[in-house]
Amino acid sequence: MSPVLEVRGLSKAFGGLQAVDDVSFDLKQGEFLALIGPNGAGKTTCFNMLNGYLPPSAGSVKLNGRELIGTPPRRIWRLGVGRTFQITATFLSMTVLENVQMALISHHRRVYDLFSRATRLFLDEAMALLDLVSMREQADRPCSELAYGDLKRLELAIALAHEPALLLMDEPTAGMAPSERVALMALTADIVARGHVSVVFTEHDMDVVFAHAHRILVLNRGQLIAEGTGAEIRANPLVQEVYLGGGRLFDKEGAHA
């Protein structure tokens, strides 16, 4: 089966600073791929090139065989690349259900429908998405009343409303309590396993990464320095050097050393 995403020679320079340097990787259908690295490694810059927010200095990004470089971000979104951000973006004055309905209205190009009440559109689809993220019981709550972890789950439902083939999740657990982090990433892993979407995510919480990622890419100073399973990354001496100056990143049980 052909990869969902093919990245070849992706590079980005800001003046004399090489933020991303010749990065190449594939993403398989139904894969949950982590992109990790120290602060300033180039993770967010890489994300911003994958969905068109930044033009690369060089390289190729293909989604299901289609070149994305040079395509405007909104068009890339329409082609099936979704994204969640470190800071949630919802309409706080609207209910949980209405937020998902708005995403569906946009996806189905019904924004300029003057003959239908928005609150009556795509109700079943919206409720199905809320079921998927375990938020049906909160459908009528204003978003302004939600806990931060619930906002993150709602953001995931909104992203899935656009039926992306690829979902980019930039620090999805940022600002969350440890129990909320585990719950959100377990939920996302389950959605991936059901075949709804393939995911690339960045994350600083190594417990989250090693618990859920099928495969891990490690960036340092813009370069891809390691790629493999959790066990392979834990044992990689260069990764250990980058993170802890030669110490052990994880002990045998997978807990922080």
C-alpha positions, 0 to 999 in steps of 0.5 A: 500500500502506498504511503499516505504522506511522502516527505522528501528532502524537506528543508527550511532556512531563515536567513542563516538559520537552517531550521529544517535540514533535508528531512525525509519520511513516510507515513503509512495508512493508519499509522500514529507517528510521533515527531519529537526533539528538544526545543528548537529542533524544528518540529513546528517548522516542519508541521508548518511546511506540511500543511502549507503555512510555510513554503520550504526552501527545498523538498517535496510533500506528497499526500496520496501521491499528490504534490502539496508544495505550492498549494495554499493552506486552505486548499491543502485542508480541502485535500485532507490535511487537518491540524490541531494546535497547542492552544485550542480554538473554539467558539466559546459562546456556542455549545459543543454541538454547535461548534461541531455543526459549524465545522460540518457546515464548512466541510460540506460547503453550506456556509452560504446556505440562506434557507436552512437554520444552522442548528438543524444542519448535520445533527446526526453527523455532529452527534456521531463525532461527539460519540467518537470523542465521548462528549455526547452528554456535553453536547448542549453545554457552552464551550466557555464552561468546559474543562481544558481537557474537554476542549481538547477532545472537542477540538479533535472532533472538529478536526475530524469533521473535515474527514482528513486523511492526515491529521497533524497534532502539534503538542496535543497535550500541552497544558493538560493534567497527566491523567487528561494527557493519557486519556486524550492520546488513548482516545486518539490512538483508538480513532487511528486504530479504527481507520478514521485517520493517520496522525503525525504528532509532536509531543514533549511528554515522553510517557505519552509518546512511548505509550502510543506512537507506532513509530518515532522520528527524532529531530535535532537542530533541524535534522532527522537523527533517528527513526524507529519503534519505541524500543529502538529509540530508547536504545539509540545512543545519539538520542540519549546524547541529545536528550540527556547528555549520554544518560539513559532516557528510559529504564527497562520498564519504560519509566523516566530514568 
